[in-house]
Each structure stands twice: as C-alpha cells, then as structure tokens.
Amino acid sequence: MTTTPKRNQPVEVDEHWLTPKEICARLQIPEQTFYQWRAKHVGPPAYRIGRHLRISHADFVAWLSLHAES
C-alpha cells in the first residue's frame, strides 16, 4: 500500500503534499513506525519525488478513512 503508485496514474498538480514528518506529527507516532508501515505496505501511499518522499493529502485522508474503526 505504500509502494510507488503506477506511473500512468494521474496526479493532481495543485495537490497538497505532506512529508513523513508531517504525517507522523498528525498521527502522533514516531517516524520509525511510519517507515515500518511503509516496509510492510500498510501505510499511506507515497511518491518519491527526486530523493524526497511525499504523501498526497487526499491519499492520506482516504487511507485514514479506510482504517477507521466502526
């Protein structure tokens, strides 16, 4: 789930992007947890932009809603 999305997948240019640190601050989790989720493919989808990792705000919100408990 955290692998790089398909190359032909459209991405909104005006999208708001979050860094892993921002994701961790919002979820109040250590950065190590984020990277463990990423390795296990259970975290929010991320994009590699050059050497930087970024998460689309829309993808983060969608991922978060999928993990809400009933």
LOFIRO-391284 format. One record per atom (N, C-alpha, C): atom name; x, y, z; residue in one letter. Coordinates in steps of 0.1 Angstrom, whole numbers, plus 5000, padded with zeros to 4 digits. Layout:
{atom 'CA', {X, Y, Z}, 'A'}
...
//
This chain:
{atom 'N', {5008, 4988, 5000}, 'M'}
{atom 'CA', {5000, 5000, 5000}, 'M'}
{atom 'C', {5009, 5013, 5000}, 'M'}
{atom 'N', {5021, 5011, 5004}, 'T'}
{atom 'CA', {5030, 5023, 5004}, 'T'}
{atom 'C', {5040, 5023, 4992}, 'T'}
{atom 'N', {5038, 5014, 4983}, 'T'}
{atom 'CA', {5047, 5014, 4972}, 'T'}
{atom 'C', {5044, 5026, 4962}, 'T'}
{atom 'N', {5053, 5029, 4953}, 'T'}
{atom 'CA', {5051, 5040, 4944}, 'T'}
{atom 'C', {5039, 5036, 4935}, 'T'}
{atom 'N', {5030, 5046, 4934}, 'P'}
{atom 'CA', {5018, 5043, 4925}, 'P'}
{atom 'C', {5022, 5041, 4911}, 'P'}
{atom 'N', {5013, 5035, 4903}, 'K'}
{atom 'CA', {5015, 5032, 4889}, 'K'}
{atom 'C', {5019, 5045, 4882}, 'K'}
{atom 'N', {5028, 5043, 4872}, 'R'}
{atom 'CA', {5033, 5055, 4865}, 'R'}
{atom 'C', {5023, 5063, 4857}, 'R'}
{atom 'N', {5013, 5056, 4852}, 'N'}
{atom 'CA', {5003, 5063, 4844}, 'N'}
{atom 'C', {4991, 5068, 4852}, 'N'}
{atom 'N', {4992, 5067, 4865}, 'Q'}
{atom 'CA', {4981, 5072, 4874}, 'Q'}
{atom 'C', {4982, 5087, 4874}, 'Q'}
{atom 'N', {4970, 5094, 4871}, 'P'}
{atom 'CA', {4970, 5109, 4871}, 'P'}
{atom 'C', {4972, 5114, 4886}, 'P'}
{atom 'N', {4979, 5125, 4887}, 'V'}
{atom 'CA', {4981, 5131, 4900}, 'V'}
{atom 'C', {4978, 5146, 4898}, 'V'}
{atom 'N', {4970, 5151, 4908}, 'E'}
{atom 'CA', {4966, 5165, 4907}, 'E'}
{atom 'C', {4978, 5174, 4909}, 'E'}
{atom 'N', {4980, 5183, 4900}, 'V'}
{atom 'CA', {4992, 5192, 4901}, 'V'}
{atom 'C', {4991, 5201, 4913}, 'V'}
{atom 'N', {4979, 5206, 4916}, 'D'}
{atom 'CA', {4978, 5215, 4928}, 'D'}
{atom 'C', {4976, 5208, 4941}, 'D'}
{atom 'N', {4979, 5195, 4941}, 'E'}
{atom 'CA', {4977, 5187, 4953}, 'E'}
{atom 'C', {4986, 5192, 4964}, 'E'}
{atom 'N', {4981, 5191, 4976}, 'H'}
{atom 'CA', {4988, 5195, 4988}, 'H'}
{atom 'C', {4996, 5182, 4992}, 'H'}
{atom 'N', {5009, 5184, 4994}, 'W'}
{atom 'CA', {5018, 5173, 4997}, 'W'}
{atom 'C', {5023, 5173, 5012}, 'W'}
{atom 'N', {5024, 5162, 5018}, 'L'}
{atom 'CA', {5028, 5161, 5032}, 'L'}
{atom 'C', {5042, 5153, 5032}, 'L'}
{atom 'N', {5050, 5156, 5042}, 'T'}
{atom 'CA', {5062, 5149, 5044}, 'T'}
{atom 'C', {5060, 5138, 5054}, 'T'}
{atom 'N', {5068, 5128, 5055}, 'P'}
{atom 'CA', {5067, 5118, 5065}, 'P'}
{atom 'C', {5066, 5124, 5079}, 'P'}
{atom 'N', {5074, 5134, 5082}, 'K'}
{atom 'CA', {5074, 5141, 5095}, 'K'}
{atom 'C', {5060, 5147, 5098}, 'K'}
{atom 'N', {5054, 5153, 5088}, 'E'}
{atom 'CA', {5041, 5159, 5090}, 'E'}
{atom 'C', {5030, 5148, 5092}, 'E'}
{atom 'N', {5031, 5137, 5085}, 'I'}
{atom 'CA', {5022, 5126, 5087}, 'I'}
{atom 'C', {5024, 5121, 5102}, 'I'}
{atom 'N', {5036, 5119, 5106}, 'C'}
{atom 'CA', {5039, 5114, 5120}, 'C'}
{atom 'C', {5034, 5124, 5130}, 'C'}
{atom 'N', {5035, 5137, 5128}, 'A'}
{atom 'CA', {5030, 5147, 5137}, 'A'}
{atom 'C', {5015, 5146, 5138}, 'A'}
{atom 'N', {5008, 5144, 5127}, 'R'}
{atom 'CA', {4994, 5144, 5127}, 'R'}
{atom 'C', {4988, 5131, 5134}, 'R'}
{atom 'N', {4996, 5120, 5132}, 'L'}
{atom 'CA', {4991, 5108, 5138}, 'L'}
{atom 'C', {4997, 5105, 5152}, 'L'}
{atom 'N', {5006, 5114, 5156}, 'Q'}
{atom 'CA', {5013, 5113, 5169}, 'Q'}
{atom 'C', {5020, 5100, 5170}, 'Q'}
{atom 'N', {5028, 5096, 5160}, 'I'}
{atom 'CA', {5035, 5084, 5160}, 'I'}
{atom 'C', {5050, 5087, 5157}, 'I'}
{atom 'N', {5059, 5078, 5161}, 'P'}
{atom 'CA', {5073, 5080, 5158}, 'P'}
{atom 'C', {5076, 5078, 5143}, 'P'}
{atom 'N', {5086, 5085, 5137}, 'E'}
{atom 'CA', {5089, 5083, 5123}, 'E'}
{atom 'C', {5092, 5068, 5120}, 'E'}
{atom 'N', {5098, 5061, 5130}, 'Q'}
{atom 'CA', {5102, 5047, 5127}, 'Q'}
{atom 'C', {5089, 5039, 5124}, 'Q'}
{atom 'N', {5078, 5042, 5131}, 'T'}
{atom 'CA', {5066, 5035, 5128}, 'T'}
{atom 'C', {5061, 5037, 5114}, 'T'}
{atom 'N', {5062, 5050, 5109}, 'F'}
{atom 'CA', {5058, 5053, 5095}, 'F'}
{atom 'C', {5066, 5044, 5086}, 'F'}
{atom 'N', {5079, 5044, 5088}, 'Y'}
{atom 'CA', {5088, 5036, 5078}, 'Y'}
{atom 'C', {5086, 5021, 5080}, 'Y'}
{atom 'N', {5082, 5016, 5092}, 'Q'}
{atom 'CA', {5079, 5002, 5093}, 'Q'}
{atom 'C', {5066, 4999, 5085}, 'Q'}
{atom 'N', {5056, 5008, 5086}, 'W'}
{atom 'CA', {5044, 5006, 5079}, 'W'}
{atom 'C', {5047, 5006, 5064}, 'W'}
{atom 'N', {5056, 5015, 5060}, 'R'}
{atom 'CA', {5059, 5015, 5046}, 'R'}
{atom 'C', {5066, 5003, 5041}, 'R'}
{atom 'N', {5075, 4997, 5049}, 'A'}
{atom 'CA', {5082, 4985, 5045}, 'A'}
{atom 'C', {5072, 4973, 5045}, 'A'}
{atom 'N', {5061, 4973, 5053}, 'K'}
{atom 'CA', {5051, 4963, 5053}, 'K'}
{atom 'C', {5040, 4965, 5044}, 'K'}
{atom 'N', {5040, 4977, 5036}, 'H'}
{atom 'CA', {5030, 4981, 5027}, 'H'}
{atom 'C', {5016, 4982, 5033}, 'H'}
{atom 'N', {5016, 4988, 5045}, 'V'}
{atom 'CA', {5003, 4991, 5052}, 'V'}
{atom 'C', {5001, 5006, 5054}, 'V'}
{atom 'N', {5011, 5014, 5051}, 'G'}
{atom 'CA', {5009, 5029, 5054}, 'G'}
{atom 'C', {5003, 5036, 5042}, 'G'}
{atom 'N', {5001, 5049, 5043}, 'P'}
{atom 'CA', {4995, 5056, 5031}, 'P'}
{atom 'C', {5004, 5056, 5019}, 'P'}
{atom 'N', {4999, 5056, 5007}, 'P'}
{atom 'CA', {5007, 5056, 4995}, 'P'}
{atom 'C', {5016, 5068, 4995}, 'P'}
{atom 'N', {5028, 5066, 4990}, 'A'}
{atom 'CA', {5038, 5077, 4990}, 'A'}
{atom 'C', {5044, 5078, 4976}, 'A'}
{atom 'N', {5049, 5089, 4973}, 'Y'}
{atom 'CA', {5055, 5092, 4960}, 'Y'}
{atom 'C', {5069, 5096, 4962}, 'Y'}
{atom 'N', {5079, 5091, 4955}, 'R'}
{atom 'CA', {5092, 5095, 4955}, 'R'}
{atom 'C', {5094, 5106, 4945}, 'R'}
{atom 'N', {5098, 5118, 4950}, 'I'}
{atom 'CA', {5100, 5130, 4941}, 'I'}
{atom 'C', {5115, 5133, 4943}, 'I'}
{atom 'N', {5123, 5129, 4933}, 'G'}
{atom 'CA', {5137, 5131, 4935}, 'G'}
{atom 'C', {5141, 5122, 4946}, 'G'}
{atom 'N', {5148, 5127, 4956}, 'R'}
{atom 'CA', {5152, 5119, 4968}, 'R'}
{atom 'C', {5142, 5121, 4979}, 'R'}
{atom 'N', {5131, 5128, 4977}, 'H'}
{atom 'CA', {5122, 5131, 4988}, 'H'}
{atom 'C', {5110, 5123, 4987}, 'H'}
{atom 'N', {5104, 5119, 4998}, 'L'}
{atom 'CA', {5092, 5111, 4999}, 'L'}
{atom 'C', {5081, 5120, 5003}, 'L'}
{atom 'N', {5070, 5120, 4995}, 'R'}
{atom 'CA', {5059, 5128, 4998}, 'R'}
{atom 'C', {5046, 5120, 4997}, 'R'}
{atom 'N', {5036, 5124, 5005}, 'I'}
{atom 'CA', {5023, 5118, 5006}, 'I'}
{atom 'C', {5013, 5128, 5002}, 'I'}
{atom 'N', {5004, 5125, 4993}, 'S'}
{atom 'CA', {4993, 5133, 4989}, 'S'}
{atom 'C', {4983, 5135, 5000}, 'S'}
{atom 'N', {4979, 5147, 5003}, 'H'}
{atom 'CA', {4969, 5149, 5014}, 'H'}
{atom 'C', {4957, 5141, 5011}, 'H'}
{atom 'N', {4952, 5141, 4999}, 'A'}
{atom 'CA', {4940, 5134, 4995}, 'A'}
{atom 'C', {4942, 5119, 4998}, 'A'}
{atom 'N', {4953, 5113, 4994}, 'D'}
{atom 'CA', {4956, 5099, 4996}, 'D'}
{atom 'C', {4957, 5096, 5011}, 'D'}
{atom 'N', {4963, 5105, 5019}, 'F'}
{atom 'CA', {4964, 5103, 5033}, 'F'}
{atom 'C', {4950, 5103, 5040}, 'F'}
{atom 'N', {4941, 5112, 5036}, 'V'}
{atom 'CA', {4928, 5112, 5041}, 'V'}
{atom 'C', {4920, 5100, 5037}, 'V'}
{atom 'N', {4922, 5095, 5025}, 'A'}
{atom 'CA', {4915, 5083, 5020}, 'A'}
{atom 'C', {4920, 5071, 5028}, 'A'}
{atom 'N', {4933, 5070, 5030}, 'W'}
{atom 'CA', {4939, 5059, 5037}, 'W'}
{atom 'C', {4935, 5059, 5052}, 'W'}
{atom 'N', {4934, 5071, 5058}, 'L'}
{atom 'CA', {4930, 5072, 5072}, 'L'}
{atom 'C', {4915, 5068, 5073}, 'L'}
{atom 'N', {4906, 5071, 5064}, 'S'}
{atom 'CA', {4892, 5067, 5065}, 'S'}
{atom 'C', {4891, 5052, 5063}, 'S'}
{atom 'N', {4899, 5046, 5056}, 'L'}
{atom 'CA', {4899, 5031, 5054}, 'L'}
{atom 'C', {4903, 5024, 5067}, 'L'}
{atom 'N', {4910, 5031, 5076}, 'H'}
{atom 'CA', {4915, 5025, 5088}, 'H'}
{atom 'C', {4907, 5029, 5101}, 'H'}
{atom 'N', {4896, 5035, 5098}, 'A'}
{atom 'CA', {4887, 5040, 5110}, 'A'}
{atom 'C', {4880, 5027, 5115}, 'A'}
{atom 'N', {4879, 5026, 5128}, 'E'}
{atom 'CA', {4872, 5015, 5135}, 'E'}
{atom 'C', {4857, 5019, 5135}, 'E'}
{atom 'N', {4849, 5008, 5134}, 'S'}
{atom 'CA', {4835, 5010, 5134}, 'S'}
{atom 'C', {4829, 5011, 5148}, 'S'}
//
